[in-house]
Amino acid sequence: MGTRAMSVIAIVGALAVVLLAGLSTFRSDTFRLSLAELRGLYASNQSRFTDLSGVSTHYQDEGEGFPIVLIHGSEGTLKTWDPVVSAMKDRHRMIRLELPGRGLSDVGAPDQISDEVTLHGMVMDLLDQLGVEGPFHLIGQSSGGTIATRVAKNYPDRVTKLVVMNMPSSPVSVPRSARPDNVRRAMILNDDYLKFRTRGFWDTYYSYLWGTPELLSEDLITLMYDQNRRVAAPMARQLIPANFSPEQGDTNLGGVVTPTLVIWAMSDPVLPPGQLGELTSRMTQTPLTIKELPGVGHFPALESPELIIPLIEEFFED
């Protein structure tokens, strides 16, 4: 092997060492944000904080009129509902909260949360604190729909009408092998090696979740990057919004009697159209209105608010 070739190999090796050292540093908490820092960046004039079952919880309460409660999904924040709230707060009282570990809400550590605490119970505790003692409408997106259906099941005299969008009816797992190549590569780099989801990851992942990626804003990508680089902390299992088994899904959904509008975005790669049939087959005790949205991805309230807002308003006014 010639001297020149050996020099090239040495340079490449040195660069590799530098790169690995940089990545090792990157894997530290250098880029993490504390909850206090996140609140400093994203709390607005409408932001309020209260204790729900020992969890410092971020919520917003805007407008006047018949109350509507909105619950975001696992990868969302209360900003999921910005377009809906803006369009309806002149006629309704719009109440939205951020679930434990999401947005500007605290986590709820396992050793601090009683086994009796439930997410749907926390929603009702918030309404009690806000003086909402009578009926209300309820909207849930994705796993927020799971929580919403549990509220409706356990408080049928309070929930007048229910809207759910692309929600799971039983445990959902999308293997990496079923995802596009660019998403798989982003997951391997960010989740397996870096142990940190970069802004580039959220650009790739949210583009995958959008039916029309061109509608995805830079501000939303930045928000999701910031919201998901908070300092990691363990969470009590009962605060994870999911159906843990098909049997549990049958029990929860089969007990809902509230008139329900199901809005289903048909280009959702996580909850594809087949999941719609699974959901409706479990909701056997309630009158269902089903509206399908071709070409829309996992977050219809953000991607196509001009389509869903009229559907919600018509359903509530009927």
C-alpha positions in Angstrom: 0.0 0.0 0.0 1.4 3.4 -1.0 2.2 6.3 1.3 -0.6 8.4 -0.2 -3.2 5.7 0.4 -2.1 5.2 3.9 -2.3 9.0 4.5 -5.9 9.0 3.1 -6.8 6.1 5.4 -5.3 7.9 8.4 -7.2 11.1 7.6 -10.5 9.2 7.2 -9.9 7.4 10.4 -9.2 10.7 12.2 -12.3 12.2 10.8 -14.3 9.1 11.9 -12.9 9.5 15.5 -13.9 13.2 15.5 -17.4 12.4 14.2 -18.0 9.7 16.7 -16.8 12.0 19.5 -19.2 14.6 18.3 -22.0 12.2 18.2 -21.2 11.0 21.6 -21.4 14.5 22.9 -24.6 15.0 20.9 -26.1 12.0 22.8 -25.7 13.9 26.1 -28.4 16.2 27.5 -26.8 19.3 25.8 -29.8 19.8 23.6 -32.5 18.9 26.2 -35.0 21.5 27.5 -36.3 21.5 31.1 -40.0 22.0 31.6 -39.4 25.5 32.9 -37.5 26.3 29.7 -40.3 25.0 27.6 -42.8 27.0 29.5 -40.7 30.1 29.0 -40.6 29.5 25.2 -44.2 28.5 24.6 -46.6 29.6 27.3 -49.0 32.2 25.9 -51.3 34.8 27.4 -54.0 32.1 27.4 -51.9 29.6 29.3 -53.0 28.5 32.7 -51.6 25.8 35.0 -53.3 23.7 37.7 -52.7 20.6 39.7 -54.6 17.6 38.6 -54.0 14.5 40.7 -50.5 15.7 41.5 -49.6 16.7 37.9 -48.9 20.3 37.1 -51.1 20.6 34.0 -51.2 23.2 31.2 -54.7 24.2 29.9 -56.4 27.0 28.1 -60.0 28.2 28.5 -61.3 30.6 25.9 -64.6 31.9 24.6 -68.1 31.9 26.0 -71.1 29.7 25.4 -71.8 25.9 25.6 -68.5 24.3 26.6 -66.5 22.1 24.2 -63.6 20.1 25.6 -60.7 19.1 23.3 -58.1 16.3 24.0 -55.0 15.9 21.8 -53.2 12.7 20.9 -49.9 11.1 22.0 -47.7 13.1 19.6 -49.6 16.3 19.9 -50.1 19.3 22.2 -53.1 21.5 22.8 -51.9 23.5 19.8 -53.4 20.7 17.8 -56.7 22.6 18.2 -55.6 26.1 17.3 -57.6 26.3 14.1 -60.7 24.8 15.7 -60.5 27.0 18.7 -60.0 30.1 16.6 -63.0 29.3 14.4 -65.4 28.4 17.3 -64.5 30.4 20.4 -66.9 33.3 19.4 -69.8 30.9 20.0 -68.5 28.3 22.4 -66.4 28.0 25.5 -63.3 26.1 24.3 -61.4 24.1 27.0 -58.2 22.2 26.1 -55.5 20.7 28.2 -52.2 19.0 27.7 -51.8 15.5 28.8 -49.1 14.4 31.3 -45.6 14.5 29.7 -46.8 16.5 26.7 -46.5 20.1 25.9 -46.1 22.3 29.0 -47.6 19.7 31.4 -45.5 17.9 33.9 -44.9 14.1 33.6 -46.5 12.4 36.6 -43.8 10.1 38.1 -44.7 6.5 39.0 -43.9 7.1 42.7 -46.1 10.2 42.9 -49.3 9.1 41.2 -51.9 6.9 42.8 -53.0 3.7 41.0 -56.6 5.1 41.1 -55.7 8.2 38.9 -57.0 8.0 35.4 -56.7 10.4 32.4 -60.4 10.6 32.0 -60.7 11.4 35.7 -58.2 14.2 35.3 -60.3 15.7 32.5 -63.3 15.8 34.8 -61.2 17.2 37.7 -60.2 20.1 35.4 -63.9 20.8 34.5 -64.8 20.7 38.2 -62.0 23.3 38.9 -63.3 25.5 36.1 -66.9 25.4 37.4 -68.3 23.3 34.4 -70.9 21.3 36.3 -73.4 20.6 33.5 -73.2 19.0 30.0 -70.5 19.6 27.4 -69.4 18.5 24.0 -66.2 16.5 23.7 -63.6 16.1 20.9 -60.6 13.7 20.8 -57.9 13.1 18.3 -55.9 9.8 18.0 -55.3 8.5 21.6 -57.0 11.6 22.8 -60.1 10.0 21.3 -59.4 7.0 23.6 -59.6 9.3 26.6 -62.7 11.0 25.2 -64.6 7.7 24.8 -63.7 6.8 28.4 -65.1 10.2 29.6 -68.3 9.6 27.6 -68.6 6.0 28.9 -68.1 7.0 32.5 -70.1 10.3 32.4 -72.9 9.7 29.9 -75.1 12.3 31.6 -72.5 15.0 31.0 -71.2 14.4 27.5 -73.9 15.6 25.1 -72.1 14.9 21.8 -68.7 13.2 21.0 -66.4 13.7 18.1 -63.4 11.4 17.6 -60.8 11.6 14.8 -58.5 8.7 13.7 -58.4 7.0 17.1 -57.2 3.5 17.9 -59.7 1.0 19.2 -57.0 -1.5 20.4 -53.2 -1.5 20.6 -51.6 -0.2 17.4 -48.0 -0.9 16.4 -46.5 0.0 13.1 -43.3 -2.0 12.6 -40.3 -0.2 11.1 -40.4 -2.6 8.2 -43.8 -1.1 7.2 -42.5 2.4 7.1 -40.8 4.2 4.2 -37.1 4.0 3.9 -36.4 7.6 4.9 -38.5 7.1 8.1 -36.7 3.9 9.0 -33.3 5.5 8.5 -34.4 8.5 10.7 -35.6 6.1 13.4 -32.4 4.1 13.4 -30.2 7.1 13.6 -32.3 9.1 16.1 -33.8 6.4 18.3 -31.2 3.7 18.3 -27.9 5.6 18.2 -28.4 9.3 19.2 -31.2 8.5 21.7 -32.5 11.9 20.7 -35.0 13.1 18.0 -33.5 15.9 16.0 -35.4 18.6 14.2 -34.6 16.7 11.0 -36.3 13.6 12.5 -39.5 15.6 13.1 -39.4 17.0 9.6 -39.2 13.5 8.2 -41.7 11.9 10.5 -44.3 14.6 10.3 -44.0 14.7 6.5 -44.8 11.0 6.7 -47.9 11.6 8.8 -49.3 14.3 6.6 -51.5 13.4 3.6 -50.1 16.5 1.9 -46.6 17.2 3.3 -46.5 20.6 1.5 -49.1 21.8 4.0 -46.7 21.1 6.9 -45.4 24.3 8.4 -41.9 25.0 9.6 -43.3 26.4 12.8 -45.0 23.1 13.6 -41.8 21.1 13.0 -39.9 23.5 15.3 -42.7 23.1 17.9 -42.6 19.3 17.8 -38.8 19.3 18.0 -38.8 21.5 21.0 -41.7 19.7 22.8 -40.0 16.4 22.3 -36.5 17.3 23.5 -37.7 17.9 27.1 -35.6 16.2 29.7 -36.7 12.6 29.9 -38.5 11.3 33.0 -40.4 8.2 33.8 -44.2 8.3 33.7 -46.8 6.4 35.6 -48.3 3.7 33.3 -51.9 4.7 33.9 -51.1 8.1 32.4 -50.2 6.6 29.0 -53.4 7.1 26.8 -53.9 3.8 25.2 -56.1 0.7 25.1 -53.8 -2.0 26.4 -55.8 -4.9 24.9 -58.6 -5.5 22.4 -60.8 -6.7 25.3 -60.3 -3.4 27.0 -61.2 -1.6 23.8 -64.4 -3.7 23.6 -65.3 -2.8 27.2 -64.6 0.9 26.9 -66.0 1.5 23.4 -69.0 -0.8 23.9 -70.1 1.3 26.8 -70.4 4.6 24.9 -74.0 5.7 24.4 -73.3 9.3 23.5 -74.1 10.3 19.8 -70.8 10.2 18.1 -69.2 11.7 15.0 -66.3 9.7 13.7 -64.0 11.7 11.3 -61.5 9.6 9.6 -58.6 10.9 7.5 -58.1 8.2 4.9 -54.3 8.7 4.2 -53.2 8.2 7.8 -50.2 5.7 7.7 -50.5 5.0 11.4 -54.3 4.4 11.6 -55.3 3.4 8.0 -58.9 3.0 6.8 -59.1 -0.6 8.1 -58.9 0.8 11.7 -62.1 2.7 11.1 -64.0 -0.5 10.7 -62.4 -1.9 13.9 -63.5 1.2 15.8 -67.1 1.3 14.6 -67.6 -2.4 15.1 -66.8 -1.9 18.8 -69.1 1.1 19.3 -72.3 -0.9 19.3 -74.4 1.1 21.7 -74.3 4.6 20.2 -75.6 6.2 17.0 -72.6 6.9 14.7 -72.1 9.5 12.0 -69.1 8.7 9.9 -67.3 11.2 7.7 -64.3 10.2 5.6 -61.6 12.6 4.4 -59.7 11.3 1.4 -56.1 12.4 1.0 -55.7 13.7 4.6 -53.2 12.4 7.1 -53.0 11.7 10.8 -53.7 15.2 12.1 -56.8 16.4 10.2 -57.4 19.3 12.7 -54.1 20.8 11.7 -53.8 19.6 8.1 -57.4 20.3 6.9 -59.3 22.4 9.4 -61.4 23.9 6.6 -62.8 20.4 6.1 -63.4 19.3 9.7 -64.7 22.5 11.3 -67.9 22.5 9.2 -68.5 18.8 10.1 -68.1 19.5 13.8 -70.3 22.6 13.8 -73.0 20.8 11.8 -73.0 17.8 14.1 -73.1 19.9 17.3 -75.9 22.1 15.9 -78.1 19.2 14.6 
